[in-house]
Amino acid sequence: MSQIADFEQLCRAQNTAQISISQGGKVVFDRTFVKHPIDVFAVQKGILSILIAIAENRYFLERYDAMNHILTPEWTQLSKPDEASLTVEILMNMTTGMDERLKQDGVIGRDWAYNNVAYQKLKEALEIQTGLSLQAITEQWLLEPLGLSDMTWRTRTADRAGHAFSAIYTTAQTLRAIGDGLLFESLVESSYLDQLETPSNSTNPAWSLLWWTNRAKTHQVPGSPEIIERALLPAAPEDLISARGLLGQHLSISRQHELVVAQTRVSSTQAGIREPGQTEFWSAVTGLYC
């Protein structure tokens, strides 16, 4: 059996819904096992990061803006000086020093904690500053310029804490096209990719501006304070940046190899919500395209 056939079998075995890979701007592997758009969970964070970068280029906001200059003050349970120190960038870097009740829980600007409640405030800030809905921003700034249409924001059912967060439904093919736009600078300047590749100064250097970077030598995972002494994806290219969501869904980019990999996945009774093996997947990708 050929390498490509082996790789397709691996994708099927790992509950892939869609997978689309390009190299040098040309699609080199593309499979659809599930036709409808998928909830890509936290991959949306990478998309929102791109939208914030575009907003910055269009002078709607800056990453160094204080959130209190955009939102109504007292949106947290921090002291007034601490709340005033929170910037767009600090929320993007997940170093808010808050728990999900928006209470003090760590050092602002240093301690990384995956905070989905604070993250939602970035969506609110973007809508306030542009005067547009998140869907309209996505359509006008991402989809239409790239000739795409298959991406919608939908509100999820409220969770146990009463939070009704928004989700992105899309396909791997649409994510891959956005990745190509990012790689070849049709969306933002190359300096943005430089920042995404650069390990941060937080306790989780593998997280930068809502993306994961493989250049960091250590990383943390959501929900755990443990420092793991290795790169996030050891089998993947060292320069890989990745927007990652539940089930191992991702949009990943390597500038060195001009490679974009987008993959959506669905759960099964057997797989539950566990991520399929990343080492086997990335070993196969690098064997084929690096």
N, C-alpha and C positions, 0 to 999 in steps of 0.2 A: 504494500500500500504506500502511496506517495506521501511526502511530508504534508502537502496541502490536505489530502484526504484524512490523514491522521489528525491534523489540526481541526478540521471540521468535525470529526468524531468527538474530539475533546470538548469543543464548544457545545455540542449537543449534550454530552454527558454532564456538563456543568450548567445545564438549564439556561443556556443563552436564548434570549428572545430574538435579538438582532445583533450583528457585529459588522462593523465597517472599518476597513483599514486603508489608509492612503499613504503613499510614499512619493515625495517630490511633487505633491499635488495631484497625483494620479491614483485612482482607486485600484488597489491590488488584491483585495479580498473583501467580499461582501456577501453576507448570507442573512436571510430573513426566515426565522422559524415561527415567529408570532407576528402577525401583520399589524395589529393595532398599536398605537402609542402606549408607552409604559411609564409608570411613575418611577422616575429615576432617583427619587429621594435626595440625598445630599449632593448629588451631582449638580443640583440647582445652585449650590453655593459658588461653584466655578462660573456658572452663567451670570449670576448676580455680580460677581467680581468684575467680569468683563463689562457689564453695563455701568458699573461705578467708574471704571477706567474711562469709558466713553464719555460719561457725564462730566468727568474731570476735564477731559480734552475740550468739551463744549462749554466749560465754565459754569456748570450748574452747581458744582460743589468741589471741594478739595478733600483729600484724605485726611488732611491735618485740621479740618474744621471741627470745632467742638460740637458734639451732638446737641448740647443745650442751646446752640444757636439755630438749630433746626427744629428740634422737638420742644414741647412745653416742658420747662424745668420741673423737677421732682418726679420724673418718670422712673427713677430707681428708688431704692431704700438706702442709698449711700449718704454720707454727709454731703453737704453742699459743695465743699471744695473738691472732694473726690469725684462727685458726679460731674462737676465742671471740667475735670481733667480728661473725661472720656471723649475720644475723637472717633471719627469714622474709621480711621486706620486701626485703632485699638479694638473696636468691635470686629473688624475684619480679621485681625490677628488672634481673636479669642483670648485676649489678655485683659479682660474687663475687671478682674478681681472680684467677680460676683458669682453667686450661684444662680439657679434658674428662678429663684424668688426675687432676684435682683438685690440681694443683700450682700454685704461684704463677705468675701471668702477668698482671700489671697491678695497678692501685691499687684496693683494696677500697672500694666505695661510690662510685667515680667512673667507672672504665673499663668500658664496656659490651662484653660478649662473649656471643654466643648459645650457652649452655652447656646442652645437653640432659641431660648426666649429672647436673649439680648440680640441675637442675630436677626430676628424678625424686624427689629427697629431699623435696620439698614434698608429694608424694603420701604418702610414708611418714610424714611428720610429721602429716598430717591423719588418717591411719588410727590412728596411735598415740594422738593426743589425743582422738579420739572413740570409739575402741574398735570402730569399724565398718569394713567394707571400702569401698573407693572406690565400688563399684557400689551398695552399700546406702545410702551417703551421697547419691549422685546420685539414687537413686530416692526416698528419703524427703524430701530437701530441695528437689529441683528438679522431678522428674517428677510425683510424686503431687500436690503442691500445684497444679500447672498442668494436671493431667489428661492427662499424657503418659505414654508407655511406650517409645517408640522410640529408646532410647539405651543402648548397652552398651559396657562396657570390655572389651577383649580383649588378650591378650598377644601381641605380634608375635614372629615368628621372630627369633632372636638375630642381631645384625648382625656385621660382620667383627671388631669389638672384643669380641664376646661379650655385648653388652648386649641384653637382651630387654625392651624398653620396652612399656608398655601404650598401646593405641590406643582412641579412641572411634569407634564406628560409629553413625551416626545419619542423619537426613534433614534437608533444608533446612527442612521444615515444623516439625520439632521445634526446630531452632535458632532459627527466627523466633519461635516461641512463647516461648522462653526470653528472646529479645531484648525482646519486648513486656513480659515480666515484669520485666525489668531497667529498661526505659524508664519504666514506670508504677509502679515502686517497690513491687511486690508481693513482691519477693525481698530487696532491701536498700534502705537509705536513699539519698536523692539525693546525699548527700555522697560516696558511693562513685563515682558517675558524675562528680562534680566532679573527683575525683582522677584518674580515667582520662583525662579530657579535658586535664588540665594537663600540659604538657611537663615532663619530669623534669630533674634537674640533672646527669645523667650525660653521657657523650660521645655518647649517642644519645637526645636529648630526645624523640624520637618513640615511645619505649617506656616504658610506665608500668604496673606491676603486672600484667604478662603480656598487656597489650593495646597496640595501636598507636594513637597519637593524631595526627590530621591537623593539629592546631594548631601543631605544631613546624615551625620554618622550615628545619631540616636533619634528616637521618636517616642511619643506617647500615643495612645489610642483613646478615643472618646470613652469617658466614664472611668478612667483609671489614672492614678497619679504615677504609676510605674514608669520609669525611664528604661526603654528597651535599647540595648547597646548594639544597634545595627541599623542600616538603612531600612526604610519602609519596605521596599521591594528589591531585595538583593539580586534577583534574577533579571531585573529590568535594566534598561540603560541608565547610567549614572545621572545623566542630565534630565531624566524624565520628570515632568510635572504632571499632576493628575488631580482631577476633580472626581471624588469618589463617593459612592452612596451605598446604602444597604444592599446586601446580596452580592457585593463585589462589582456593582455597576460602575462604569467609569468613562471619562473622557481623558485620554492621556496623550502627551505630546513630547517628542524628543527632537530638539532642533538639530542636534548632531547628525541624526539619521534622517531628518526631514520626514519623520514618521508621526502619523496620527492614528490612534486606536480608540474606537468608541464601541462600547459593549453594554447592552441592556440584558437583564436577566429576570427570570420569574422564579418564584419559590415552588417547591413541591413538598409533598408529604414527607419524603425522605430527607430533603435538604433543609427544610425549615427555613430559618433566616441566616444560617451559617454561610459564610463566604466560601465558595469553592477554592481549591488550592491555587494560590497565586504563583507559587514557584513553577509549577508545571505549565501554567498558562504563559508566563513571561519567558520561560525557557524556550517554549515553542515559537513565540513571536520573535525573539531575538535570533533563534536559529534560522528562521525564514527571511527576516528583513534587516538584520544588523550585521 
